[in-house]
Amino acid sequence: MNDVARLAGVSIKTVSRVVNDEPGVHPSTAERVLAAIDQLGFRRNLSARNLRRGSSTGTIGLVLEDVGNPFYSGVTRAVEEIARLRGRQVISGSSDEDPGRERELALEFCSRRVDGLLIVPAGLQHSYLVPEMRAGTPVVFLDRPAGDVVADTVLVDNIGGTVEAVTHLAAHGHRRIAFLGDAPDIFTANERLRGYREGCVRAGIGYHEELVAMGPHDESSVATTLQRLQSLREPATAIVAGNNRITVHILRSLAGTTERPALVGFDDFELADLLSPPVTVIAHDASALGKAATDLLFARLDGDNSPPRRVVLPVRLVPRGSGEVHA
């Protein structure tokens, strides 16, 4: 402010009035001050100004598993659209399934005085957020619940989705249905495994441990798993993939093969409908997940003090061809 006042030939008080949009400054003087600010390359620190006034910093924090995953890109887009309509900016980061990184990001955002937090949890311990929550920072967990705190949570119907996938494949004559899932300590992976087990029981085909391969998975591990499943005395004739990335790894491993198992993937993904055969999926709307979580966050910011909510969004089977191959 000293530099601006000196260049514009005005007092520091006049500069303060201009940058804070206060009355009592002649338009020509205000123009001189703004020109000096531009010339010196300064920008107003809106967060600092809002903190002095005890008001919003105009930001919300978003902690994701991996911003490079198309699913979470859809979540992020929905969060940003609602935040923009509410006059907020979104700052985000990826935890890479590392609880330490999740904590680091969440606390860094809190140190920047975000108005609220949206978190896809990587771990099961979230008591580190209790002081922030008690201080009035609303926190909403999405895609997975918090481990040891009671907070607003928005999920999808993971169990119901894999039950439907198994039921669909069984209806096409499959009795040997395999499941490839993510690491079992991940909430969504464990819930989808539960749904697979339940689906097998409902379909009357039984649950067989040899048909299950939990991750984490990469292209190499998926290829090895597929070879093992095909070499069994009774090979798997169908597969349920636990997420979009596993589905893609399966498709790459099967590329060029003539006999393919039926396939249903959890999570839709781009171009799935254009492959040969098109991929049958259990679809859920990533943008709906982001929207529901962000709407809940802003309800808290608007003063909603009702007990924490748990919202479960529906999923749907999208039959396209890969899951309709008969045994």
Buried (B, 14 or more C-beta within 10 A) or exposed (E): BEEBBEBBEBEEEBBBBBBEEEEEBEEEBBEBBBEBBEEEEEEEEEBEEBEEEEEBBBBBBBBBBBBEBBBBBBBBEBBBBBBEEBEBEBBBBBBEBBBEBBBBBBBBBBEEBBBBBBBBBBBEBBEBBEEBBEEEBBBBBBBBBBBEBEBBBBBBBBBBBBBBBBBBBBEBEBBBBBBBBBEEEBBBBBBBBBBBBBBBEEBEBEBBEEBBBBBBBEEEBBBEBBEBBBEEEEBBBBBBBBBBBBBBBBBEBBEEEEEBBBBBBBBBBEEBBEEEBBBBBBBBBBBBBBBBBBBBBBBBBEEEEEEBBEBBBEBBBBEBBBBBBEB
